[in-house]
Amino acid sequence: MLVLEFLLGMALTAVVMPTVIKKLKQSKEQAVIRVLGPDHQAKAGTPSLGGAVFGLVTLLIVFCLPSTYQNGHSLTTILALAVGFGSYGLIGAVDDVLKLVHHADDGFAFKPKLLAQTLSALLVMLLLWAMRVPAGLNLPYFGIVHLGFFYIIFLWFWLVGWSNATNLTDGLDGLLTGLALIAYGAYTLMAIRAENWAMVSFNVVLMGALVGFLLFNKPKAKIFMGDTGSLAIGAGLAVESIQLHAVISLLLIGLIFVIETLSVIIQTISYHFFKVRVFPMAPIHHSFEKFGWTEWQIDAAFWLFGLLSAALALWIF
């Protein structure tokens, strides 16, 4: 059954994607390449919004599966995942559409975007509260550390932070798609051990859809996932780490996302206060471009690192 779910997600995405690419190219509404980034002008004219395809395919298939409605726990698990994944994907879609309409590399203004992300986080929190998820962090060798009211603040930071971390990582063809496959694969194995079959089904369908998308997103990409996909991927991972009571595991499973985010923070602080650039360019994957690496080489190196860090997380957790 899981194999069928994977193949269904992959096939439906692969079949729909060429039509979406064709329609977006005909509309002339295509991705704008950041002027402040590396020289990617050869990619100008590549359509975006690919994340809308694999995201909608995943949600459509998952809510058509009989196992989703098997019991109350399965349904609430899927609802929490769908709300986290879907709502942040919707925020990204608005961002992407605004960029296309205005022909600019900035879409959603910072404050409205943060407000939308906060409201989405609150919806996820309500569902997790309904699922009676413990208000604490399950730390290896220490057990659950209860945070009380501060757990709400932590959840907000976790959801908003991870959605933006994966968004920052999405800067090269295929990079985030491959890393997402590794991260969701790791949580699939953890969900199997926890016998959380609803989450397993969601992940298997999503991974199939991501493979179908990668066929068109690998270097040289025919379509980008855009913020629609990158925000949804991070939010989904954050929700799964919470549902599996293994929040800290995401720091290892998503270690690449952490490094990418830290590179931006360090670069911003160092240049703002000292006018010094610690990295040739941030996020850090662009530094490797400056060193002369090809996109395939960077993808392969980052995927391998992501695979090793995910394996370490599975061993620890």
N, C-alpha and C positions, 0 to 999 in steps of 0.2 A: 504493500500500500504506500509506504514512504517513497519507494522508487517511482511509483506512478505519480505521486504528488510532485516530486522533483521534476520529472519529465514534463508534466503538464505545465508547471511554471516556466520551464525553459522553452518549451515549444510555443506556448502562447505569446511569450515576450518576443521570441525570435520571428514569429509570423507577423506580429503587429508592427514591430519596429521599422521595417522598411517603408511602410505606408506613412508612419508618423514622420520619418525623416523627409520623405518626399513632400508631404504637406507643409512642413515647416520651411523647407527650402523654397517652395512656391510662394509662401507668404512673405518671404524676404525678412522675416523676423528671426534673426540669427544672433548667436552669441557675440558679445563685444569683448575683445581681448584687452585686458588691463594694460594701460600705457606704462604704469609703474612696475610691471612685472617683467620677466625675461622676454626675449624676442620671440614671441609666438605668433607673429603676424601671419605666418603661413596658415595658421588655423582659423583666421578670420573667415566668416561665412559658414562655420560649422554650427549646425543647429544645437540648441540646448533643450532642456525639459525632458531628457531621457528618463530621469528619475520618476517622472509621473507615470511612465509606462510600466516599469517593473514594480512600482509601488501599488498602482491600481490593480495590476494583474495579481499580485500577492493577496491583497485584501479581498478581491473578487473570489478567488479560488478558495481561500481560507473560510470565508463565510458561506460557501456552498458545500463545504465538507460536512458530512453527517457527524463526524467526531467532535466538531465544534459545539454541537448541541447535546452531546452525550450526557453531561451533567452540569450542575451549576458552577462547579469549579472550573471546568473546561471553558465555559462561556465567559466567565469573568476574567480568566487568564487572557483569552483572546481579545476581549474588550479593552483591557488595560494596555495590551500590546498595540492593538489597532488605534486606540486613542493617542498613545504616545507617538507611534510611527506615523500615523495618518495626519494628526494635527500639526506636527512639526513639518511634515511634508507639505501640507497646505500653506504654512507660513513661507516655506521655501518657494512654493509655486507662485505665490503673490510677488515675492522678491524677484523671481526670474522673469515674470511677465512685465513687471515695472521696468526692469533693465531692458527688455526687448522693445517695449513701447517707447521708452525715452531714449533708446540707443545709447545707453550709458553703462558704465561698469559698476554703478551703485544703484540699488533698487530701493528697498525698504529703508526708511530713515532709522537711525539707531534706537531712539526711544519707542516708537510704535512697534518696532520689531521685538524689542525686549519685553514690552508689555504683552504682546501676543504670545511670546514664549513663556512668560510667567503664567498667563491664563491657561495655557496648555498644560503646564506643570501642575497647576491646581486641579485640573480635571483628572490627571493621572493619580494625584494624591488621594482624591476622593474615591477612586476605584480601588486603590491599594488599601485604603481604610476599610472599604466594604469587604475586601478579601481578608481582613484582619492580619495584614502583614505586620510583624513586630516592628515597633518604632525604635529600632536600634541597629547597630552594625555588628554583623557576625564576623569576628576576627579570628583567624586561625590560631589555635592553641589558647585563646582567651575566652571564646564563646561570645554571646551577644552583649554588647555594650550599649545600654539604653541611653538615649539622648533627650527623651522627653520632647518639649516644645522645639528644641533646636533641630530635631529630626526633620521638621517641616522646612527649615532653612537649608538643611543639608540636601534634601530632595530637590529643592529648587535649584541649588547650585549644581547638583549632579546632572539633572536633565538639561538645563541650559548650557552647562559647561561642555558636556559630551557632544551635544548636537553641534556646537560651534567648533569643537575640536576636530570632528570629522569633516566639517565644512572647510576648515583651513587645510586639511590634508588633500582635498580634492583639487589638485593643481596640475596633475599630469594625466595623460591618457591611460586609463586602466588602473591607476595606482589605488584609488580608494575602493574600486570595485573588487580588486583582488584581496585587499586587506579586510574588506567587509565579509567576503566569503570565508576567510580564515577565522575571523572573530565570531561570526554566527555559527560556524562549524564547531568551534570550541564550546559555545553555549549549548549547542545541540547535544554534544556528548554529556555535558553537565546535566541537561534536562532529562536525558535518558536515565542517568544514574539516579536522579530525583524522581523518576517516573512521572514527569510532567509532560504527558503526551500531547497536550494541546500546544505547548510551546515547541515541542519537537516538530509537529506538523507545520506550524507557522514558519519555523526556520527552514525546514526542508523546501517548502514552496518558495520562500524568499530566495534561498540559495539557487534554486533552479532558475528563477527569474533573473538573478544576478549573472548567472552563466550565460543565459540568453542575451542579456544586455552587453556582456563583455565581448561577445562576437562583433559588436558594432562600436565598442568603446576602447578596444585595444589600440595601441599606437599603429598607424595614424587613425585617430577616432573619427567615425562618421557622425557621431552625436555625443554630446556631453550630458552627464546626469543633472547638472545644475544644482542649485540649492535645494530644489525639491527632493532630490535623492540624498544629498549629503547630510542635510539636517535630519531627515527621517531615519537614516542609518544610525546616527549617533544617539538619537532619542530612543530608538528601539533597543539598542545595546544597554543603555542606562536602565530602562524598565526591566529588562531580563535579569540584569545583575541584582536588582532589588527583589524581584519575584523569586529568584533562586536562593535568596538570603546569602549571597556571596558578592556583596557590593565591591569589596576591595579587589576581587579577582579581575575586575575590569582595568585596574591600573596596570596589570601585567598583560592581559589579553589585548588591551588597546594601548600598549606601551608606545607604539609608533605615534599614535594620536597625541599622547602626552608630550613626547619629544617635539613634535611639530608645533604644538601650542606653546611650549616653553621657549622654543627658538624665536617665536614671534614676540613673546613677552620680553625676553632678554634683549632682543634687537631694538625693540621700541624704547625700553628704559635706557639702554646704553646710549642710543643716539640722541634721545630727548635731553638727557642730563649731561652727557659727556661728548656728544657729537662723534661718537666712535661706533663703528659697525663691527660687532663680534663675528657675524657671519657675512659671507659675500652677499647673500640675499636670504630673506626669510619669507615664508616657512622654509625649513632646512632642505626640503627636496630640491628647491631652486638653487641652493648652493652647489649641489652635485652637478646641476646643469652648467653652472659657471666653471666647474672643474673639467668640463668636457664630456661628461657621461651622457649616453643616449637615454631616451625615455625607457626603452626596454631594459637597459642595465640598471637604472634606478628602480624600476618596478620590481625586477628580479631580486635585487639586494634588499629592498624594503619588505617584500613578500616573505623572503627567507627569514629576516629578522622577526617579522610578525609571527611567522610559524613557530619559531624557536621560543619566543616569549609566551605564546599561547600554550605551547606544550609544557612550559615551566609552570604556568598557572594551573593547568589541569593536574599536574603532579602535586602541587601544593594544596589545591582545593578539592 
